[in-house]
Amino acid sequence: MPLSLHAALVPGWTQILRACRNWLDKAESHCQAHNLAAAGLIEARLIADMLPLNYQVKSLAVHSIGAIEGVRRGAFSPDWSEPPASFIALREKLDATLDALAGVTVAEMEDFFDRPVVFTVGSKFRLDFTAENFLLGFTQPNFHFHATTTYDILRAQGVALGKGDYLGAMPANG
């Protein structure tokens, strides 16, 4: 049986989004245990020229349910809105993303094949994709980049996370 587009994307996104929610819980506990301001961690960067933690978390929504919405519209552009500024708001963003992904069906995603999707950055840059190439070759790698960067920022700031935290609840049998 061939792997559906839904099976190739949504379960993995869901697994990492849930894991990230747990990373944020640990990050908030880390701040409380070490008497650190939450804003310092939420605004932390891996390196000066990279965007902060809250942007990385927001990008997980952008490159999962935001990508699905982009396919529905046939157009996708970067989201330059302000990212959530608190642990509560970051978790709410992840929860809303998980809720929206739960409503995406296999049938809807199978209907995505060969649909055109245009990626633009203003009027300066444009890439034309089929929906499946956009989802698998653009948004999926971006999603994992932002997940890894989120995890790495938290680790670099001293939050006690390990590989098991990154993986979250794996879909193992039995």
Backbone as a ProteinNet text record, in pm:
[ID]
protein_1_A
[PRIMARY]
MPLSLHAALVPGWTQILRACRNWLDKAESHCQAHNLAAAGLIEARLIADMLPLNYQVKSLAVHSIGAIEGVRRGAFSPDWSEPPASFIALREKLDATLDALAGVTVAEMEDFFDRPVVFTVGSKFRLDFTAENFLLGFTQPNFHFHATTTYDILRAQGVALGKGDYLGAMPANG
[TERTIARY]
84.5	0	89	65	147.4	122.5	223.7	215.2	140.3	39.3	-36.2	42.8	11	71.3	42.8	-77.7	-115.3	-24.8	-7.4	75.3	221.3	266.7	405.1	431.6	327.6	346.8	278.8	149.8	72.9	114.2	132.8	175	311.2	405.4	536.1	528	451.5	431.7	369.2	267.2	196.2	290.3	370.8	465.9	560.1	617.7	714.9	646.7	528.5	455.6	423.2	379.8	352.6	481.2	588.8	717.4	759.1	744.4	781.8	701.3	576.4	494.3	557.8	607.6	675.6	807.6	879.7	1003.5	973.5	862.8	826.1	790.6	723.8	695.5	826.1	922.3	1051.7	1126.9	1114.6	1180.7	1123.5	992.3	930.4	970.7	972.7	1017.5	1163.2	1245.2	1386.5	1397.6	1318.7	1319.8	1280.5	1175.8	1129.4	1233.5	1293.1	1390.4	1518.4	1552.7	1676.5	1651.8	1528.3	1491.5	1530.9	1496.9	1526.2	1398.5	1411.3	1296.5	1261.1	1134.4	1089.2	1122.8	1111.3	1137.2	1278.9	1374.1	1511.8	1525.8	1454.8	1460	1376	1260.3	1171.1	1236.3	1320.5	1387.8	1529.8	1571.3	1707	1724.8	1848	1884.9	2000.5	2010.3	2122.3	2251.2	2239.6	2350	2285.2	2360.1	2302.4	2223.1	2264.9	2195.6	2080.4	2042.4	1925.2	1809.4	1689.4	1570.1	1550.8	1478.5	1467.8	1375.1	1378.8	1301.1	1154.4	1091.1	947.6	918	1007.8	989.9	1003	1097.5	1117.5	992.1	933.3	811.3	696.3	680.5	575.2	591.7	715.1	742	699.8	689.2	637.5	491.5	416.6	277.7	274.3	360.5	364.6	394.9	488	531.8	459.3	347	260.2	119.9	37.6	-98.4	-95.4	-0.1	11.5	41.5	119.6	148.7	24.7	-52.7	-178.7	-270.8	-281.7	-365.6	-312.4	-180.3	-121	-156.6	-155.4	-195.3	-342	-425.1	-567.4	-586.1	-505.5	-514.3	-438	-339.7	-252.3	-139.3	-119.5	-16.5	34.2	164.5	227.4	335.1	337.5	439.8	484	603.4	647.7	549.5	538.5	453.4	542.4	529.5	613.5	542.6	430.9	361.5	446.8	418.2	491.2	467.7	571.8	552.5	496.7	437.5	387.6	499.9	464.3	566.3	567.4	495.4	495.6	488.3	524.9	513.1	367.7	276.2	133.6	92.2	128.7	90.3	157.4	280.6	348.3	276.9	239.6	166.1	29.9	-37	-166.3	-150	-41.1	-13.1	3.9	78.3	97.6	-33.3	-111.7	-240.3	-335.1	-341.3	-428.1	-381.1	-251.4	-195.5	-232.1	-215.7	-251.4	-399.9	-483.7	-628.7	-661.6	-599.6	-626.6	-576.4	-459	-406.1	-495.2	-556.6	-645.4	-764.7	-799	-911.8	-876	-747.8	-704.2	-718.4	-788.7	-816.4	-721.8	-711.7	-634.7	-690.9	-823.1	-887.1	-855.3	-861.5	-830	-686.9	-593.8	-454.2	-424.5	-494.6	-474.5	-521.8	-616.5	-665.5	-566.3	-463.8	-363.7	-270.4	-252.3	-153.4	-172.2	-61.5	-51.6	-114	-167.1	-216.6	-98.6	-113.8	-5.7	-4.4	115.1	135.5	248.5	223.1	322.6	375.8	506.9	574.2	631.6	595.3	647.8	699.1	797.5	844.1	827.7	715.6	681.9	676.1	727.5	732.5	873.5	963.3	1104.1	1142.1	1066	1107	984.5	995.3	882.7	936	872.4	897.6	763.7	755.5	633.9	654.9	558.2	563.9	435.1	441.1	318.8	299.8	178.2	150.5	238.2	252.1	331	478.6	532.8	672.1	689.1	591.2	593.4	593	502	489.9	610	653.9	761.7	901.5	918.8	1051.3	1081	978	997.9	952.5	826.2	776.4	825	831.6	878	1022.3	1116.8	1251	1253	1173.6	1166.1	1110.8	1006.4	948.8	1056.8	1132.1	1233.8	1351.4	1384	1486	1443.5	1319.7	1273.4	1254.6	1215.3	1205	1343.1	1439.8	1575.7	1634.1	1609	1660.2	1595.5	1465.8	1398	1465.4	1481.9	1545.7	1687.4	1763.9	1902.5	1913.1	1823.7	1824.1	1800.9	1702.1	1672.3	1790.2	1852.8	1970.4	2083.5	2107.7	2216.1	2192.5	2066	2030.7	2025.9	2061.9	2072.1	1949	1846.3	1726.2	1762	1725.4	1759.5	1668.7	1713.9	1642.6	1738.3	1682.7	1762.2	1694.8	1756.2	1703.8	1561.3	1531.8	1395.4	1294.7	1335.6	1247.9	1224.3	1330.3	1315.4	1216.8	1232.3	1147.7	1003.8	983.2	847.5	791.8	660.2	591.6	599.3	679.4	698.7	586.4	554.2	443.2	483.6	544.9	589.9	471.9	485.4	382.8	396.2	281.4	276.9	338.3
-118.1	0	124.4	217.2	338.4	426.1	501.4	594.6	719.5	759.2	879.7	1004.4	1114.4	1242.4	1275.5	1247.1	1268.9	1188.5	1059.4	973	1016.2	1073.7	1118.6	1245.9	1320.4	1450.7	1467.9	1448.2	1488.2	1413.6	1282.3	1216.3	1265.5	1287.6	1338.7	1480.1	1565.9	1701	1695.3	1612.6	1601.5	1554.1	1454.3	1401.7	1511	1586.4	1689.2	1809.4	1847.1	1957.1	1923	1800.4	1757.9	1756.3	1708.3	1707.8	1850.7	1941.5	2080.5	2142.3	2104.8	2153.9	2113.1	1990.5	1943.1	2016.4	2048.4	2125	2259.7	2320.8	2451.4	2440.1	2331.2	2308.2	2300.2	2224.5	2211.4	2344.6	2420.4	2550.9	2645.9	2645.9	2732.3	2688.2	2558.2	2506.4	2543.2	2538.4	2577	2723.2	2809.6	2951.3	2968.3	2898.5	2909.4	2854.8	2740.5	2677	2758.8	2834.2	2911.8	3062	3097.5	3237.5	3324.8	3274.5	3345.8	3406	3520.2	3581	3497.9	3465.9	3386.5	3456.2	3588.6	3663.5	3640.4	3624.9	3600.3	3472	3369.4	3242	3247.1	3308.6	3318.4	3398.5	3493.5	3577.5	3530.7	3417.7	3366.5	3322	3335.3	3296.1	3196.6	3112.6	3019.9	3095.9	3194.4	3282.8	3415.7	3523	3657.2	3678.6	3616.9	3644.7	3548.7	3468.6	3381.1	3439.2	3402.1	3452.2	3379.8	3442.6	3390.3	3268.7	3212.3	3092.8	3106.8	3218	3230.2	3230.7	3284.9	3278	3133.8	3060.6	2920.8	2838.7	2858.8	2785.6	2825.9	2955.2	3001.3	2936.5	2919.7	2862.2	2716.1	2647.2	2509.9	2510	2609.3	2622.6	2664.9	2759.3	2809.6	2696.9	2608.9	2504.2	2371.5	2374.1	2255.5	2297.9	2344.6	2382.8	2503.8	2593.4	2706.4	2661.9	2556.8	2501.9	2438.7	2367.5	2308.6	2420.2	2527.1	2640	2704.3	2708.7	2761	2677.2	2545.1	2458	2481.9	2495.8	2522.3	2650.2	2752.6	2881.2	2879.6	2790.8	2789.8	2890.2	2947.1	3048.9	3044.2	3066.4	3065.5	3172.4	3250.3	3352.4	3346.4	3396.6	3398.4	3475.9	3432.8	3498.3	3589.2	3718.8	3814.3	3874	3815.5	3865.6	3840.8	3917	3901.6	3762.1	3696.7	3565.1	3579.2	3472.9	3476	3513.9	3586.7	3642.7	3583.2	3473.7	3409	3258	3185.1	3039.6	2997.7	3066.2	3033.9	3054	3167.6	3196.5	3100.8	3061.1	2963.7	2828.8	2785.4	2657.9	2668.1	2781.5	2800.4	2791.9	2847	2839.6	2693.8	2617.8	2476.1	2399	2427.8	2358.6	2386.5	2511.7	2546.8	2476.5	2465.2	2395.7	2248	2185.9	2044.2	2022	2109.6	2097.4	2108.6	2204	2222.1	2102.8	2051.2	1934.7	1812.3	1800.3	1685.9	1686	1801.2	1811.1	1791.9	1774.4	1753.5	1605.3	1574.6	1434.3	1379.9	1248.2	1179.3	1214.5	1210.1	1237.2	1378	1476.6	1612.8	1621.5	1561.2	1571.9	1493.6	1384.3	1310.8	1394	1482.2	1572.3	1685.8	1700.1	1804.6	1776.3	1649.4	1614.3	1696.1	1748.7	1826.2	1965.5	2005.1	2143	2238.9	2351.6	2450.3	2527.4	2551.5	2635.1	2731.7	2858.9	2961.8	3014.9	3006.7	3063.8	3198	3302.7	3435.6	3503.2	3588.4	3680.5	3818.2	3881.7	4009.5	3993.8	4093.3	4084.8	4050.7	4018.6	3998.9	3854.5	3760.3	3620.7	3533.3	3437.6	3347.8	3209.5	3107	2968.4	2902	2828.3	2754.6	2607.2	2549.4	2410	2338.4	2205.6	2127.4	2115.5	2089.9	2082.3	1978.8	1861.5	1756.6	1794.8	1861.3	1905.5	2018.6	2106.5	2213.7	2155.6	2062.1	2005.2	1919.3	1833.8	1739.8	1799.5	1890.9	1942.4	2080.9	2152.3	2287.2	2296.4	2268.1	2289.7	2184.4	2058.6	1956.2	1983.5	2011.8	2045.1	2171.5	2272.1	2392.8	2362.1	2280.2	2241.1	2179.7	2085.5	2017.5	2109.1	2202.2	2301.7	2382.5	2431.2	2514.5	2433	2307.3	2221.1	2199.5	2167	2144.1	2271.1	2383.8	2510.4	2544	2519.7	2539.8	2456.7	2328.4	2236.4	2284.7	2322.1	2363.3	2491.4	2586	2707.8	2671.6	2587.6	2549	2476.3	2385.1	2313.7	2411.8	2504.6	2601.2	2691.7	2709.4	2792.6	2711.8	2583.7	2501.7	2421.7	2423	2343.6	2195.9	2117.1	1974.4	1896.2	1882.9	1806.3	1702.7	1590.4	1487	1441.9	1343.7	1294.8	1242.7	1176.8	1128.6	1242.2	1355.8	1473.3	1521.9	1520.2	1565.2	1476.1	1346.8	1252.6	1250.4	1273.3	1268.7	1127.7	1119.1	989	930.2	826.8	764	665.2	646.7	558.3	410.8	362.1	222.8	128	8.5	-95.3	-153.5	-179.1	-247.4	-170.6
0	0	0	-90.1	-93.1	29.3	63.5	175.2	129.5	204.7	169.7	208.9	146.2	181.1	327.6	371	510.5	603.3	574.7	660	659.7	549.7	540.1	619.9	653.4	716	851.3	856.7	975	1102	1101.4	1225.9	1277	1188	1229.7	1283.9	1215.2	1267.5	1406.4	1420.6	1548.2	1658.5	1629.1	1727.8	1776.8	1685.4	1722.8	1788.3	1743.3	1808.1	1953.1	1977.8	2116	2198.3	2137.8	2207.9	2241.4	2146.3	2168.2	2281.6	2291.1	2401.8	2535	2541.2	2662.5	2685.4	2576.4	2592.5	2656.4	2614.1	2670.2	2817.6	2855.5	2997.6	3076.5	3024.4	3092.1	3093.6	2986.8	2980.8	3086	3098.6	3199.5	3339.8	3364.2	3494.4	3520.1	3417.3	3428.5	3472.8	3411.8	3450	3596.2	3637.1	3775.4	3873.1	3840.4	3929.6	3943.9	3841.2	3843	3856.4	3890.9	3910.8	3790.9	3671.3	3547.4	3490.3	3428.3	3361.2	3238.3	3224.3	3109.8	2978.4	2975.9	2852.3	2801.3	2892.1	2850.2	2771.1	2811.4	2740.1	2612.4	2621.1	2504.6	2392.2	2427.3	2328.3	2297	2354.5	2332.4	2187.6	2141.6	2005.2	2013.9	1914.1	1907.8	1877.9	1790.6	1753.6	1712.6	1719.8	1705.2	1576.6	1466.4	1340.3	1311.1	1409.4	1394.4	1474.4	1436.5	1505.4	1638.7	1733.2	1869.1	1882	2001.1	2033.6	1995.5	2032	2004.4	1854.6	1773.9	1628.2	1579.9	1636.4	1596.4	1626.2	1744	1780.6	1688.7	1664.8	1572.8	1435.9	1392.9	1260.9	1250.8	1362.9	1359.5	1315.4	1359.1	1312.8	1166.4	1130.3	992.6	894.4	930.7	837.7	858.4	927	936.2	892.4	984.6	944.8	851	869.4	777.2	635.2	622.2	489.3	427.9	510.1	461.6	412.2	491.4	450.8	322.7	307.9	185.8	63.9	80.4	-30.5	-64.2	36.7	12.2	-69.8	-41.2	-112.9	-244.7	-253.9	-370.6	-360.2	-240.7	-220.9	-77.5	-62.2	69.4	71	178.4	199.5	344.5	373.9	513.1	601.6	725	824.2	908.7	887.7	960.4	1082.2	1122.4	1241.4	1365.8	1469.1	1594.9	1652.1	1698.1	1759.8	1901.1	1952.7	2090.6	2187.8	2293.1	2381.6	2522	2544	2675.9	2656.3	2759.4	2751	2731.1	2797.2	2780.8	2635.4	2577.7	2439	2340.2	2368	2281.2	2285.5	2405.7	2417.2	2349.6	2363.1	2295.2	2144	2091.7	1947.8	1904.9	1983.1	1951.8	1964	2067.8	2086.1	1969.9	1926.8	1813.5	1686.3	1670	1553.6	1557.6	1673.1	1687.6	1661.8	1714.3	1691.4	1543	1475.2	1332.3	1251.1	1284.5	1212.8	1231	1348.2	1373.5	1278.7	1225.2	1133.2	986.4	956.9	818.4	786	679.1	646.5	539.6	538.8	435.5	298.3	285.7	156.2	106.8	195.4	153	101.2	173.6	132.8	5.5	-17.3	-142.6	-261.5	-236.2	-341	-369.8	-286.1	-305.5	-423.5	-459.7	-561.9	-689.5	-736.8	-861	-854.1	-739	-726.8	-729.8	-795.4	-792.9	-660.4	-610.8	-492.6	-526.6	-506.3	-534.6	-401.9	-384.7	-268.2	-310.2	-237	-267.7	-142	-162.3	-59.5	-121.7	-88.4	-150.5	-301.4	-372.1	-518.7	-566.5	-470.7	-504	-534.2	-482.8	-494.9	-512.6	-604.8	-631.7	-668.3	-611.2	-649.1	-675.7	-784.9	-818.4	-785.4	-715.7	-672.6	-710.6	-711.1	-695.4	-544.8	-501.3	-357.7	-288.7	-350.8	-285.7	-275.1	-376.8	-368.6	-268.2	-260.8	-161.2	-20	6	140.2	178.4	87.4	119.1	103.5	8.7	-20.7	31.7	75.9	129.3	274.7	300.6	436.8	535.1	493.7	588.2	634.4	544.3	592.8	679.3	643.1	725.3	863.7	869.9	998.9	1088.1	1034.7	1116.1	1149.6	1061.7	1093.7	1216.5	1216.3	1327.3	1455.3	1443.5	1562.1	1623.3	1540.5	1589.1	1648.7	1586.3	1638.2	1772	1785.3	1913.9	2021.9	1994.2	2088.7	2122.1	2019.8	2041.3	2123.4	2101.2	2182.9	2328.9	2353.6	2491.9	2555.8	2482.4	2535	2563.8	2471	2488.6	2609.1	2646.3	2761.6	2891.3	2883.7	3003.7	3040.2	2957.1	2985.8	2970.7	3070.2	3073.2	2979.1	2855.7	2753.9	2697.1	2654.9	2590	2462.1	2398.7	2271.5	2286.3	2397.1	2420.9	2425	2480.3	2480.7	2338.5	2257.3	2119.2	2044.6	2059.1	1985.5	2035.5	2164	2218.9	2215.7	2212.4	2211.2	2070.8	2057.5	1926	1897	1770.4	1732.8	1727.8	1835.2	1839.1	1859.3	1809.9	1830.3	1970.4	2033.4	2162.3	2270
[MASK]
++++++++++++++++++++++++++++++++++++++++++++++++++++++++++++++++++++++++++++++++++++++++++++++++++++++++++++++++++++++++++++++++++++++++++++++++++++++++++++++++++++++++++++++

